[in-house]
Amino acid sequence: MSAAMAEAAGKTAADTVVSVSGLTLRFGGLVCLSDVELALRRGEILAVIGPNGAGKTSLFNSLTGVYVPQEGSITLTDPDGARHPLLGRKTHVVNRLGMARTFQNIRLFGALTALENVKIAAETRQKSGPLGIMFGLPHARRNERESDRRAHELLDFVGMADKLNELAASLSYGEQRRLEIARALATDPQVLLLDEPAAGTNPTEKLELAELIKHINRELGISVLLIEHDMRLVMSVADRVTVLNFGKVIASGTPSEVQRNRAVVEAYLGAEMAHEVLDGGDADGGAVEGGVPAARGEGE
């Protein structure tokens, strides 16, 4: 290996914020993830795609401590180079180390306002104890003002400054999606995991969501790991794409590389249709986007 190649390889390794190696997750005889390798580089948007049941949400659950895989390693690396093994850590510990997520099924506090939902998350970063809050000590009051300021700031960032006093349950589906993202951002993550954020949204909301994801990445400097079935959204925001099928990584590369990858198209459409799409043109005239289906149904 040349000196230049060695330097480039070293730089790539140093710039990796989340590293997954040999990850295997089993439930009895069912293998959900098999020897998964994945690297999220600092400052990038990495999409994880695949047919329903491919293991995408199982991967997210493993990264965030919901599941504990039997084999492999997960490492989160701070900007200063400090490395944190995540395998077996509790979910709140993973979050405190700098990883936040949203969910396939929205999990907001419906009876609380948008502002209160975000403040709850912001307050997880504070150190006020119950006595300080109960007696209204100065540091507790300062923390309360700071969490309030941060919540207002984030609601404005996601375009919901005019909704801060509305109950979460009364918001539209797209607004609830954005509120969940704001709540995740309130924990000050260095990595944001988005699990199907466009599910249930209309075309206009999808376009707005794509812009929001890019703003989070570029303006806040947060690395984004994205699961999404809408291929147009994925191809418009992702720097790289990793494809899972039956719990295994079958392809990884740039969006243009992945969408013409034969193994990927076969995973979605089957071998016969993949041959027609890649070698003979799409007989349905627009059922696919660059080889990969433009959108799929929801699910893991």
C-alpha positions as CSV (number, residue, x, y, z in Angstrom):
1,M,0.0,0.0,0.0
2,S,1.3,3.4,-1.0
3,A,1.9,6.1,1.6
4,A,-1.0,8.1,0.1
5,M,-3.3,5.2,0.2
6,A,-2.3,4.4,3.8
7,E,-2.9,8.0,4.8
8,A,-6.4,8.0,3.1
9,A,-7.3,4.8,4.9
10,G,-6.2,6.2,8.2
11,K,-8.2,9.4,7.6
12,T,-11.3,7.4,6.8
13,A,-11.0,5.3,9.9
14,A,-10.4,8.4,12.0
15,D,-13.5,10.0,10.5
16,T,-15.8,7.1,11.3
17,V,-18.3,8.0,14.0
18,V,-20.2,4.7,14.2
19,S,-18.5,1.4,13.4
20,V,-20.4,-1.9,13.3
21,S,-18.4,-5.1,12.8
22,G,-19.5,-8.7,12.6
23,L,-22.9,-7.9,14.1
24,T,-25.1,-11.0,14.5
25,L,-28.5,-11.0,16.2
26,R,-30.6,-14.1,16.7
27,F,-33.9,-14.9,18.3
28,G,-33.9,-18.6,18.8
29,G,-33.4,-20.1,15.4
30,L,-34.2,-16.9,13.6
31,V,-31.2,-14.9,12.4
32,C,-32.2,-11.2,12.1
33,L,-28.7,-9.8,11.4
34,S,-25.8,-11.9,10.1
35,D,-22.2,-10.6,10.2
36,V,-23.3,-7.0,9.4
37,E,-20.5,-4.5,8.7
38,L,-21.3,-0.8,8.6
39,A,-19.4,2.5,9.0
40,L,-21.0,5.9,9.4
41,R,-18.5,8.6,8.6
42,R,-18.6,11.8,10.5
43,G,-20.7,14.5,8.8
44,E,-22.4,12.2,6.3
45,I,-25.9,10.9,5.6
46,L,-25.9,7.2,5.3
47,A,-29.1,5.4,4.2
48,V,-29.9,1.8,5.1
49,I,-32.4,0.3,2.7
50,G,-33.8,-3.1,1.9
51,P,-37.1,-5.0,1.4
52,N,-39.5,-5.5,4.3
53,G,-38.1,-7.9,6.9
54,A,-34.5,-7.2,5.8
55,G,-33.4,-6.3,9.4
56,K,-33.2,-2.6,9.2
57,T,-35.1,-1.8,12.4
58,S,-33.3,-4.7,14.1
59,L,-30.1,-2.9,13.3
60,F,-31.3,0.4,14.8
61,N,-32.5,-1.5,17.9
62,S,-29.1,-3.1,18.2
63,L,-27.3,0.3,17.9
64,T,-29.5,1.9,20.5
65,G,-29.4,-0.8,23.1
66,V,-33.0,-2.1,22.7
67,Y,-31.5,-5.5,21.4
68,V,-28.2,-7.0,22.5
69,P,-26.7,-9.0,19.6
70,Q,-24.9,-12.2,20.4
71,E,-21.8,-11.4,18.3
72,G,-19.9,-8.5,16.9
73,S,-19.2,-4.9,18.1
74,I,-20.6,-1.4,17.9
75,T,-18.4,1.6,18.6
76,L,-19.2,5.2,18.8
77,T,-16.3,7.6,18.4
78,D,-16.3,11.2,19.7
79,P,-14.7,14.1,17.8
80,D,-11.8,14.0,20.1
81,G,-11.1,10.3,19.3
82,A,-12.6,8.8,22.5
83,R,-14.2,5.4,21.6
84,H,-17.3,4.0,23.3
85,P,-18.3,0.4,22.9
86,L,-22.1,0.3,22.7
87,L,-22.9,-3.4,22.7
88,G,-24.9,-4.2,25.8
89,R,-25.3,-0.6,27.0
90,K,-28.7,0.6,28.2
91,T,-30.7,2.9,25.9
92,H,-30.3,6.0,28.1
93,V,-26.6,5.5,28.3
94,V,-26.3,5.2,24.5
95,N,-28.3,8.4,24.2
96,R,-26.2,10.2,26.7
97,L,-23.1,9.2,24.8
98,G,-24.5,11.0,21.7
99,M,-26.9,8.9,19.7
100,A,-30.5,9.8,19.4
101,R,-33.3,8.2,17.3
102,T,-36.8,8.5,16.0
103,F,-39.2,5.6,15.5
104,Q,-41.2,3.9,12.8
105,N,-44.3,4.4,14.9
106,I,-44.4,7.9,16.4
107,R,-43.9,8.0,20.1
108,L,-44.7,11.4,21.3
109,F,-46.5,12.5,24.5
110,G,-49.8,13.2,22.9
111,A,-51.3,15.0,26.0
112,L,-48.4,17.5,26.2
113,T,-47.7,20.5,24.0
114,A,-45.0,20.5,21.3
115,L,-42.9,22.7,23.5
116,E,-43.2,20.4,26.5
117,N,-42.3,17.3,24.4
118,V,-39.0,19.0,23.3
119,K,-38.3,20.4,26.8
120,I,-38.5,16.9,28.3
121,A,-35.7,15.8,26.0
122,A,-33.6,18.9,26.6
123,E,-33.8,18.4,30.3
124,T,-32.2,15.0,30.1
125,R,-28.9,16.9,29.5
126,Q,-29.3,18.9,32.7
127,K,-28.0,18.1,36.2
128,S,-30.7,19.5,38.4
129,G,-31.9,17.0,41.0
130,P,-35.4,16.7,42.5
131,L,-34.5,18.8,45.5
132,G,-33.1,21.7,43.4
133,I,-36.3,21.7,41.3
134,M,-38.6,21.4,44.3
135,F,-37.0,24.3,46.2
136,G,-36.4,26.4,43.0
137,L,-32.7,26.7,43.6
138,P,-30.8,29.1,41.3
139,H,-29.1,26.4,39.2
140,A,-32.5,24.7,38.7
141,R,-34.0,27.9,37.5
142,R,-31.1,28.5,35.1
143,N,-31.5,25.0,33.7
144,E,-35.3,25.6,33.3
145,R,-34.6,28.7,31.3
146,E,-32.0,27.0,29.2
147,S,-34.3,24.0,28.3
148,D,-37.1,26.4,27.5
149,R,-34.7,28.4,25.2
150,R,-33.4,25.3,23.5
151,A,-36.9,23.9,22.9
152,H,-38.0,27.2,21.3
153,E,-34.9,27.2,19.1
154,L,-35.4,23.6,17.9
155,L,-39.1,24.1,17.2
156,D,-38.1,27.1,15.1
157,F,-35.4,25.0,13.3
158,V,-37.9,22.3,12.2
159,G,-40.4,24.9,11.1
160,M,-42.9,24.6,14.0
161,A,-42.4,27.9,15.9
162,D,-46.1,28.6,15.4
163,K,-47.2,25.2,16.9
164,L,-45.3,25.2,20.2
165,N,-48.4,25.5,22.4
166,E,-50.5,22.9,20.5
167,L,-51.0,19.4,21.9
168,A,-48.9,16.8,20.1
169,A,-51.9,14.7,19.5
170,S,-53.6,17.5,17.6
171,L,-50.8,18.0,15.1
172,S,-50.9,16.7,11.6
173,Y,-48.9,13.5,10.9
174,G,-46.1,15.4,9.1
175,E,-45.9,17.9,12.0
176,Q,-45.7,15.0,14.5
177,R,-42.8,13.6,12.5
178,R,-40.9,16.9,12.6
179,L,-41.7,17.3,16.3
180,E,-40.2,13.8,17.0
181,I,-37.0,14.9,15.2
182,A,-36.9,18.1,17.2
183,R,-37.2,16.1,20.4
184,A,-34.3,13.8,19.3
185,L,-32.2,16.9,18.5
186,A,-32.8,18.3,22.0
187,T,-30.6,15.6,23.5
188,D,-27.6,17.1,21.6
189,P,-26.6,14.0,19.6
190,Q,-23.6,13.6,17.4
191,V,-25.5,10.9,15.5
192,L,-29.2,10.9,14.6
193,L,-31.0,7.7,13.6
194,L,-34.2,8.3,11.6
195,D,-36.4,5.2,11.2
196,E,-38.7,5.8,8.2
197,P,-39.3,9.5,8.9
198,A,-41.3,9.9,5.7
199,A,-43.8,7.1,6.5
200,G,-47.4,8.4,6.2
201,T,-46.4,11.8,4.9
202,N,-47.7,13.4,1.6
203,P,-45.4,14.4,-1.3
204,T,-45.1,18.0,-0.1
205,E,-44.2,16.9,3.4
206,K,-41.6,14.5,1.9
207,L,-39.9,17.3,0.1
208,E,-39.8,19.4,3.3
209,L,-38.5,16.5,5.2
210,A,-35.7,16.0,2.7
211,E,-34.6,19.6,3.2
212,L,-34.8,19.3,6.9
213,I,-32.6,16.2,7.0
214,K,-30.0,18.1,4.8
215,H,-30.2,21.1,7.1
216,I,-29.6,18.9,10.2
217,N,-26.6,17.4,8.6
218,R,-25.0,20.6,7.2
219,E,-26.0,23.3,9.7
220,L,-25.8,21.3,12.9
221,G,-23.0,19.0,11.8
222,I,-24.9,15.9,12.9
223,S,-24.2,12.6,11.2
224,V,-27.4,10.9,10.0
225,L,-28.2,7.2,9.7
226,L,-31.5,6.9,7.8
227,I,-33.9,4.0,7.2
228,E,-36.4,4.9,4.5
229,H,-38.5,3.1,1.9
230,D,-39.1,6.1,-0.3
231,M,-36.2,5.8,-2.8
232,R,-36.6,9.2,-4.2
233,L,-36.1,10.7,-0.8
234,V,-33.1,8.4,-0.1
235,M,-31.4,9.2,-3.4
236,S,-31.9,12.9,-2.9
237,V,-30.3,13.2,0.5
238,A,-27.9,10.2,1.1
239,D,-24.2,10.4,0.5
240,R,-23.9,6.6,0.7
241,V,-26.4,3.7,0.8
242,T,-26.1,0.3,2.5
243,V,-28.5,-2.4,1.5
244,L,-29.7,-5.2,3.8
245,N,-31.5,-8.3,2.7
246,F,-32.4,-11.2,5.0
247,G,-30.2,-9.7,7.7
248,K,-27.1,-9.5,5.5
249,V,-25.3,-6.5,3.7
250,I,-25.6,-7.2,0.0
251,A,-24.3,-3.8,-1.3
252,S,-22.8,-0.5,-0.2
253,G,-21.8,2.5,-2.2
254,T,-23.0,5.8,-3.6
255,P,-26.7,6.1,-4.5
256,S,-26.0,5.8,-8.2
257,E,-23.9,2.7,-7.7
258,V,-26.5,1.0,-5.5
259,Q,-29.6,1.7,-7.6
260,R,-28.0,-0.2,-10.6
261,N,-26.6,-3.0,-8.5
262,R,-28.0,-6.3,-9.7
263,A,-28.2,-8.0,-6.3
264,V,-30.2,-5.0,-5.0
265,V,-32.7,-5.0,-7.8
266,E,-33.1,-8.7,-7.5
267,A,-33.8,-8.4,-3.8
268,Y,-36.6,-6.0,-4.5
269,L,-38.0,-7.3,-7.8
270,G,-36.8,-10.9,-8.3
271,A,-34.2,-12.2,-10.8
272,E,-36.5,-12.2,-13.8
273,M,-37.7,-8.6,-13.4
274,A,-34.2,-7.5,-12.5
275,H,-33.0,-8.9,-15.9
276,E,-35.7,-7.0,-17.7
277,V,-35.1,-3.8,-15.8
278,L,-31.3,-3.8,-16.0
279,D,-30.8,-5.5,-19.4
280,G,-34.0,-4.9,-21.4
281,G,-35.6,-1.8,-20.0
282,D,-38.6,-1.4,-17.7
283,A,-41.7,-2.8,-19.3
284,D,-44.0,-1.0,-16.9
285,G,-42.6,2.4,-17.8
286,G,-41.6,4.1,-14.5
287,A,-42.2,1.4,-11.9
288,V,-38.6,1.7,-10.8
289,E,-36.2,4.6,-10.2
290,G,-32.8,3.8,-11.6
291,G,-33.3,0.1,-11.1
292,V,-34.5,0.2,-7.5
293,P,-38.3,0.7,-6.9
294,A,-39.1,4.3,-6.3
295,A,-41.1,3.6,-3.1
296,R,-42.0,0.6,-1.1
297,G,-44.5,-0.2,1.7
298,E,-43.7,0.3,5.3
299,G,-42.1,-2.3,7.5
300,E,-38.7,-3.5,8.7
